[in-house]
Each structure stands twice: as structure tokens, then as C-alpha cells.
Amino acid sequence: MNSLPEMAVAKDNSFANHQQPDEKQGVAFFSGMVEDVELADLIQMACLQGQDRELVVTRGDKTGRVFISKGDVVDAELEGQQGEDAFFKILMWSGGSFVLKKAEAPAQTIFTPWNFLVMEALRKLDEGMLGDEESMKVRVLIVDDSAFFAKALKKALEEDGKVEVVGIAENGKMAIELMSKSNPDFLTLDINMPVMGGDAVLKNIMVRSPAPVLVLSGLSEATLPKAMEFLRLGAVDFVPKPSADHEWEHVMERIKRHVENAKKYNMRNIRRARLFPVMRKSASDRPALRLLALIAGPGGLLEIQKIMPALGMLKDWSVIISLDVDRRFLPHLITYLDKICEMSVCEPSKRVELRSSQVCLCAWQDVWEVKQEGGKKWVEFEAGLAHLNGEECAVRLNRSLISASSAFGDKLAVCVMTGTDMDLDEGVQEVVIKGGHFFLQKTESALCSAPLLKLGALEYEEALIDSDTVLPLLKQLA
């Protein structure tokens, strides 16, 4: 494995040439000069120290800054750029000088733990991915037997200059060959492929060289079971192909959002869902005594498949699941999930009475509000627009959580899982104030963990959970 660049310390009078120890509260601090040290070692040392530090790295006429606070990298800056991209560009430098000094950290732009950041930098160096601007592009492989569609998709992906389509595979066998040659960061995969089917391609990818895969295929009753199987095996999302010109914008918006985050997805955390046949349905004949609100982003379609078969253990609960999902896929998803869940899974409508052993499934952009009157509790849904951004969805979900906490108080549980990249501070705080329970997925089990770290910084969670532990924990609350 490549090592990170070695740096010689800058001979700055305020740091390198100062030889006298600095004593504070009986502890001696030293300043000095260190040569031929790796940036990774400096970052590790500063993070383990747990104090606020600024690592100033200079190479030629360029200066980059990495800020460390409370044991983690919280920000990086380089030529007007901030965040992880700036961090990786600094670590790609082949040499230079540095100063590590005390400094107050600016606003946080990096939420990935420092050790994961350094490991990712080493991986990128090994694979030759850290270099000039061209090598910072997201490398995408398109797997589709329609030459017309693949060409249109390639053009749309590359138009902003941030993506490089490294290949187009017209069959499954070609996809496997191109995978080993081009080492893509992200793939789009059709379900029905000649020579080798899309499922065989996905299994091969997940075993040999895990990479985020988005299933992009026509939607029908025939393809639905296959689409869900792809998601069970580890695909990050399913997006129906556009059936009309006006759907292209929404499809590309969703694909590009995944592409932008592709390098942040931790494929090592993917674990296949094990599905079991449902022997019987639980009766939804009583008002719900408790409410579970489950919110999930990228990777959530896999986590939900793990949770649904065991939901029957929550006898007195009603469940609302809000997913980052293409709304065109939602009715088909509900039909499928109803077959693997003891609870009845229903499509959101104008008014749904909250009854025990019942699941309402909706999309992030949908509006839902819990209401009560005369001892009855119900939820009102309104379909949202497909193009709503994360900030607009967050406003709606905060209102939803506030209404749920008002109706259920300490009988409410909220679980936020992988990829929920929204500011839910207001809603979560209200849940906790009203005595409700807030649970957060463990980062080591999530496909997309950075948003969980943001929410975790609030320290509102009662416990960290995963798809195996959440339901037994909720059952104990009853």
C-alpha cells in the first residue's frame, strides 16, 4: 500500500525554531522541528491528543489547512474548497512543509471519523485516484443493453464535468470485464441483460470488488421481485427508467445525488437481508397504543427489508416509515413489503387511523401529520412533489415529528437510519422533551454514516441500534 506524502516542517520562528518548553499548569509542552514525517502520522497524533489544532501544509505557492478538534478532523480548506475534497487534495501532495499549531476550529464541514478519512486517502493513492482534477472525478460504469439509453445517460452524467463515464457495458459479461479494468466508483445496472443477467453481475461485484450500484430499469409487476432482490443483495437504490421526457430531470437528479456521495458510501457495511415467509398476518383491530417513526435514506431500502419480517413482535404499535425512495416505485414497494411482514403495510391516503400492527409507508417528500380527537389518533398524508430538496423535506419531517410527539408523548419512538442527510434537530428535540425515545443507527452498520454523525453530535439518542437490535429494544419499552 502507498504511504502518504512525507513532509519537512516549515522553519517558522513561531514553531520550528522555538526550542524552549512551554509550561502550563505544571505540564511541559515542547516545540521543535521534525523532518520526513507523513501527514497521516501528524493527523493521527493531533487527533489522539484531543485538542484544537490547525495543520498548515504548504507546497510551492499553495497552502492547505486541516483543522482538528476534540479528536477528529472537522474541516479542511484549499484554494476556496472546503470539506473532504479539500482534505484529500492536501493529502495527495508529494511533499512540502507543515506547521502544526494551536487554533480554534471553524464551522464543521467534515463528519467522517479521522481514521476512515486516512484509510480512504491511502486507498485512493493505491488506486491512483488522488492526483489532478481529472482523477478527482467520480468514475461511473453504465451497464445497459440499450445503446440509445446508455448514450443519453452518459451525456447527462458528464455535463457538469464532475463525472467520468469510464465505460458502457451492453451485457453482463462485458460489465465484469470492464469492472476489473476501469475500477469504477459507481455503477448503474439494468435488470434484464443478455449473456449474463444483472443479478449475476451484482453478486460478482459485491463479492469481488464492492462498489455502489444503482438499479436503473423499467418498472413493472414482472421486474418488481427482481428489483427487490437486487436491493436485498446490496444495491443502494432502484430508480425506474424515465417513461416520458418530463421524467428525465427527476431521474437524473436522483442518480446524480447518489453519484456525488458514491465515494462516501461504506460498502463494507453492506450485509444481505435474510427473508422468511410470513405464516400469518397480525390483526389490525385495535387503536395503536404506541407509534414508531422510522426514517431512512440511502441504504434504507436494504435495512427495511431486514426489519420488516420481525415487526410482528410489536403488537400494540403502529408504524410510519419515511424513506428516500422514488415515488413511482412506492406503490410497488408497498405491495412487496406487505408479503414479508406480519403487519399490514398500507399506502398513505388522506386519512389513516393509527391502529396496532399497521405500517404506513411514505416517501421523504410526502407530508404527514398525526392528529387526535376524542381518544382517536390518525395520520393525514399528502403526496409531496418529486423535486423537493433535502432542506424542504427536513422542514416537513420536523413538523411530522412534532405532531407525533404531541399525540403520543412518551409512547413515541423515532429511529433514524442510514443516509438521513437532513437537519432534524427541531423535531428530535421535541420528541425528547415530550418524553419520547430517539434511536440512531450505529455508523459501523450504515451504508452512509456521515449524516448519522451529525445527528449524533446532538447527543439526544437513547441508544445506538442496527436492524438486528432495534425491535427487541422497542419491545422492552412496552
N, C-alpha and C positions, 0 to 999 in steps of 0.2 A: 504494500500500500504506500502511496506517496505520502511524504511528510509535508507539512505546511511550511511556507517560506521562512527562512532564517533571517533575523533582523539584528542589526547592531544598534545599540541605544544611542540616541542623539546626545551630543555633548552640550547640553543646555545647562547654563550656570545654576538654574533653579533646581536642577535634579541631578544630572550626571556628575558634575564636578563637586557637589556638596558632600563632604566626607564625614562631617560630624554627626553623631547620633542625635536624634530629636527625642527628648524625654517628655512624656506626658503622663501624669498620674502614676509615676513610678515605672512606666513601661518605656523601654528604649526602642526607637524606630530608626532605621538606617536608610541612608541614601547612598547611591553609588552608581557604578556602570557595569552593565552586563553585555557581553558580545556573543554573537552567533546563537541566539535563542529563537525558538519557534513561537509564532504568535499564539498557537494553540496552548502552549505552556503558560504564556503570560495570562491568557484569558482564564485558564483553569486556576492559576494561582490567585488571581484577583477575585474570582467567584467564590473560591473556598474561603478567602479572607472575610467575605461577607460585608465589606464596607463599600461606600460610594467611591468609584474610581472612573477616570477617563483615560483611555488608551489612545494616544495620538500617534498615528502611523504616517510617516512621510516617505514618499518615493518620487524622486525628481521634483517636479513642480506640483505634485498632487498631495493633498493631506486628507486622510480619513480619520474619523473619530468613532471609537466604540465606548459606550457608556455601560458601566456595571453598577448595579445597586442591589443590595440585600441578597447577594449570592447568585444573581442571574444577569445575563446580558439583556438590557432593556431598550437600547437604541443604538443605531449606527448611522453615521452621516458621511456622505461622499458626494461632492460636486452637485449639491441640490437634491440628491436622493436620500431617502431615509428607510430604515427597516431592514428586513432580511436581505434584500437585493444589495443594499449598500454593504452590509456585513460580508456577504460572500465575495463581492468585488475587492474589498480590502484584503481578505484572506487569500485572494488569488495572486497578489503581488509576489514577485520572485525575490524581492529583497528590499532593503530600505532601512529606516531608523525609526525609533519609537521613544515616547516618553509616557510613563505610567504615573499619573498624578491624582491627587485628591480633587474631586469635583462633584458638584451636585448634578444628578441625572436630570435630563429634560423629560418631557412627556413620553410615556412608554409607547413604543412602536413595534417592539419585538416581544412575543409572548411564548415562544418556543424555549424550553429549557436549554441552558448553555451547552450541556453535553450533547444533546441532539443536534444543535447547530454545528458544533465542531465535527461531529461524525458525518453530518451531511456534507460539510465542506471537504472532508477527506474523500468521501465517495465521489464527489464531483471532480476533484482533482484526479482521482484514479481513472475516471471515465473521460477525462479531457473536457469536462463540461465548464470549467472555470477558465475563462480566457477573455477574448474580446467580446464586443456587444453581440456578435453573431452567435457565440456559444452560450449566451445567456437566454436565448430564445427557448421557448417550450417546444420540444420536438414531438410531433404528432404523427402517428401512423393511422391511415384510414383503411379500414377493411370493409369493402363493399363491392359486390359484383356488378353494380350499375355504374358504368363509366361516366354517364352523364351526371348522376347524383354526386359521385366522388369528386368530379372536376368542379362542380358548383360549390361543394363543401370546402374544398381546398382553397378556392378563391376567396370565400368568405372568411376562413380562418386566418389567412395570411395578409388580409387587407390592412391591418393596423401595425404590421411589422414586428409583432411580439411572438409570432408563431412561425415555426418552420415545419412544413409537412414533409417528412423525411421519406415518405413512400406511400403508394396506393397499392393495396393487395386486392386482387379480384377474386381470390379464392382462399380457403383456409390454409392450404399448404404453402402458398406464397406468403401468407401472413407470418407463419412460423419462421420462414427463411429470412424475411425482412426484419423480424424482431431481433434475431441474433446479429444481423449486420448493422442495423441502424440504432439499436438501443433507445427506443422512444421513451419519452416521459409520460405519454398519454396515448390511448387508442380509442377510436370509435369502431364499433363492431356490429355488423349486421347479423341477424339471427340465422337466416337461411343462406348458406353459402355452398357453392359447388366444391367438389373434390374432398373437402374436409369441412364439416359443419362448424358453426360458430361456437357451439358448446365445447367441442373438442379443442378448438383454438383457445378458448378461455381457460380450460383446465390446464392446458400446456403452459400458458402464460403464468398462471398462478403458482405452478409448481417450479418452473424453470427460472423465470425472471419476472416476479410480481410487479405489475405496473397498473395504474388506474385505468379501468376500462369502462367506457360509457356505451351502453347498448343503444344503438340507433337503428330502428327498424319499423316497418309498417305495423300498425296496431289492429288486431282482430281477435276474435274469440279463439282462433286456432293458434295464434302466436303468444297469447297471454300466459299459458303454462310454461312455455319456453322462456319467456321474459322473466318470469318469477324464478325459474330455475337458475338463470344467469345471475340474478341478484343474490340468490342463495349461495352461489359459488363464489361471490366476491365482487361482482360488477358494482360500480359506485352509483349508477343511476340508469334508468331507462327513459329514453325520450322518443316518443313516436315521430316518425318522419313527417315532414310537412305534407299535408294533402292538398294545400292550396297556397297560392303565392303569399297571402296575408299572414300565414303561419310561420314563414321563414324567419322573420325578425325575432319572434319569441323563441323559436328553436335555437337560433344562433346565440341569443342572449344567455340561454341556459347552458349550452355547450361551452361558451367562452368563460362563463363563471367557473366551471369545472377546470378548464384548461389553465386559467390563471392560478388556481390553487393546487394544480397537479403535483408540484414539487413539495407541497406541504402535507400531502396525504401520506400517512404511515401505513403502507401495505402489510407490514409485519404484524399489525394488529388485527388483520382480517382473519376471522375464524368462521368456517361454514356453519350455516344453520342446520340443525337436525330436525326434520319434520316427522310428526307422528299422526296417524289418522285419528280424527275426533270420533269417539264412540257415541257421544250423546251431547245434546245441547242443553245448557242450563236455562231454566225458565226465567223470563224477564217479567215477572208478575207482581213485583213489589217496588215501591219507591226506593230509590237508592239512598242509603244512609251515609255513604262516603263517595267522594269523587277523586279520580286520578286524572290529572292532565299531563300528558306525555308529549314532549316537544323534541323533534329530531331533524337534523339537516343532512348533509352528505354522509352516506354510510348508514343512515337511519332505516332505509328500506331493508337492509340486512338485519339490523338489530331488532326491528319489529317482528320479522319472521321468527326470531329466536324466542321472543316474549309471548307472542300470540297463543301458541299451543298450551301454555300454562296459565293463562289468565283466569281460567275457571276456578282457581283456588281463592279468588277474591269474590266471595259470594254476595256481599252486600254493597259492592262497588258498582258505580257507573264510570265509564272511561271515555275521555275525549283525547284523541291522538291528532296532533297537528304536525304534518310532515312537509318537508321541502320536496314537493312532487309536482310533476306536470299535471295540470288539472284534467287534461284529456285522458290521462291514464287512471285517474282516481276511481271512476265507476267500476272499471275492470279490476283494479286493485282490491276494492271492497268485496267484490264477488269472490275473488280468490281467497282473501284472508278469512272470510266467513266460513270457508270449508276447513280451515285448520285451527279454528278457535271454538272453544266451548261456548263462549259468549256469542250473542248475536251481533254481527257487525253491520251497521246501517249507514246509509248515505245521509249526509246532513240535509235537512229540509228547513222550512221556515220556522217550525217549532217542533222540538223533540222532547218529550217528557223524560226526565232523567230517572231511569229505572235500573234496578240491580241487574247484573250480568248482561250489560249492554255496552257496546262500543260504538262511538261516533267518530268517523274518520274524515278529516278535512285537510285542505292544503294551507300552507303558511299564510297565503294572501287572503284567505277567507275570514270573514268577520263572524265571531261567535261571542255570545253574551249569555251568562247564566242569570236567570231571574227566578223569583219566588213570590208566592202569594197564597195565603191561606193554607200553609203547610205543604203546598205543591212546589216543586222545583222543576224548571225546564230550561232548555238552551235554545236560543234562536240563532240560526245561521243565515248568512248572506254570502253568496259566492263573490269572491274578490276578482279584480282584474288580473290577468296573467302577467302583466308587465310591472307590477308593483316591485319596488326595490326593497332591500333589506331594512332600511330605515322606516319606510312606510309600513312594512309588515310588523316591525317591532312595536310601533305605536299601537297597532291593532291588538297584538298579543298581550301587551301590557294591560290594555283595557279589559281583555278577556280574563286575565289572571286576577285583576282587581274585582271583577264581578263574581268570579268563582269564590274568592276568599270571603266576600261579603255574604254569600249564600251558604257556604259550608264551614267557614271558620276553621277550627282545629280538625275537622273531618275532611280536609282537603290535602292532597299530596301532589306535588309538582315534581316531575322528573325531567331534567334537561339532558339530552344526549348529544352524541357526536355532531360536530359541524354547525351547531346553533349559533351562527355568527350574527347575533342581534343584541342590542342593548336592552336587556330585560330587567334592569336594576329596579325600576319603579314597581313593576308587577311582583317581582320576587320579594322585595322589601315588604309590600303589603301582605303577601301570603304569610310571611314570618311574623309580622306584627299581629295578625289575626289568629296566631297560634297554629297555622298550617305547617306542613312538613315539606322541606325543599331538599331534593336529592340531585346529585350531579354525577355524571358518568366518569369513571376513572379514565384519566388521559391515556394510560397504558393499554386500554381496551378499545380506544376510539380511532376511527379512520382519520378524523380531522379534529385534533386536540386543542389547537390554539384558542378557539372561542371558549372552550371549557376553562382554560387557564384564566381568561378574562373574568368569567363569572366567578371562578374560584377565589379570585382576589378579593371579592366582597366578603368572603367567609360566612355566608349565610347557610351553607349546606349542612344538613343534619348528619349526612353520611355520604361517602362515595360509593357508587354502585356500578354494576355491569348487568348484562342481560341475564346472568345466572342468579344474581343475588337480590335483584330489585323486588321481585314478587314475594319471596319469603319474608323480606324485611317489611313490606307493606302489610302482609298478613298479620304480622305481630302488632300492628297498630290497632287492629280491630278489637 
